[in-house]
């Protein structure tokens, strides 16, 4: 998490475009991981 905060701080001091892309990228990873986790747990439950 420390690396993410450092990268976010560096992005805000740099360009806003990269910060927005970085935020959407992290959100996309979180959503995909959540869906994958949901299917894996449901598959194991059955």
C-alpha positions in Angstrom: 0.0 0.0 0.0 2.9 2.3 0.7 4.0 2.0 -3.0 0.5 2.9 -4.1 0.4 6.0 -2.0 3.9 7.1 -3.2 2.9 6.5 -6.8 -0.4 8.5 -6.2 1.5 11.3 -4.6 4.0 11.4 -7.5 1.2 11.4 -10.0 -0.7 14.3 -8.4 2.5 16.4 -8.5 3.0 15.4 -12.1 0.1 15.3 -14.5 -3.6 14.9 -13.6 -4.3 12.7 -16.6 -1.9 10.0 -15.3 -3.5 10.2 -11.9 -7.0 9.7 -13.3 -5.7 6.7 -15.4 -4.0 5.3 -12.4 -7.2 5.6 -10.3 -9.3 3.9 -12.9 -6.6 1.2 -13.3 -6.7 0.4 -9.6 -10.5 0.4 -9.6 -10.5 -2.0 -12.5 -8.1 -4.4 -10.8 -10.2 -4.3 -7.6 -13.4 -5.0 -9.5 -11.9 -7.9 -11.5 -10.3 -9.4 -8.3 -13.7 -9.1 -6.5 -15.5 -10.9 -9.4 -12.9 -13.6 -9.6 -12.9 -14.1 -5.8 -16.7 -14.3 -5.8 -16.7 -17.0 -8.5 -13.9 -18.9 -6.9 -15.6 -19.0 -3.5 -19.0 -19.9 -5.0 -17.3 -22.7 -7.0 -15.6 -24.1 -3.9 -18.9 -23.8 -1.9 -20.6 -26.1 -4.4 
